[in-house]
Amino acid sequence: MWQAPESLTQTYTPDLTGLQVQPIPEGVRLSLPADPHIGIAKALELHLSPDRPVVTLEHELRNESFSPVELPPWAITQLRLSGVVLLPLPAGPVDSGGLLPNRQLTFWPYTSFHDSRLRLEDEAVLLVGESRLPPVKVGYRNPDGWLTGWRGFSSSNASSWKPVRPTPISAAMPRPTATINLSSWSRSDHSGASNQEVPSSTPKPRSCF
């Protein structure tokens, strides 16, 4: 789980120590102590369905500092390389006259439009997971609530990802990524995708004694 906006001090702080593993009914809870820089503690619960081959992930960010924190949480899915990510794009008009824009893409500064891993189609964006630098990353507003990917490059070996739910855009979050709710990338060691989660409440500071 990342918290936006992305930064070196918040996003890439190592979380290699302090992991707590707690069994819960039909699953397990993994938790980490609060980050020393911003005071946010992370937890992840994995729930196994008793009657279906389904795993449900529940992410948690908890503010343990003495100050209020406003942040958008982003759930991360990392994948092995040598696959293809398909990001569906809206195909139809959004107004009766077909005059308003219906697709908007966001690119990070290290992304090149000429990168062969990135392919733009009328109804989808394709991103190939190849080990190469610099990385390539694209984001957009996904109104469909799903994405999919394939291992390798054969449709016979396709594997669907778990659908992601659409996320409403919050105008109260002033950030460069305020108009997107899904991003995907490919870099030298892995490829992945992230979708913005709807926080159940704004992380509040802990009580002061």
Summary of the structure (lengths in Angstrom):
residues: 209
radius of gyration: 18.6
end to end distance: 29.7
largest distance: 60.5
contacts: 540
relative contact order: 0.20
helix: 3%
strand: 36%
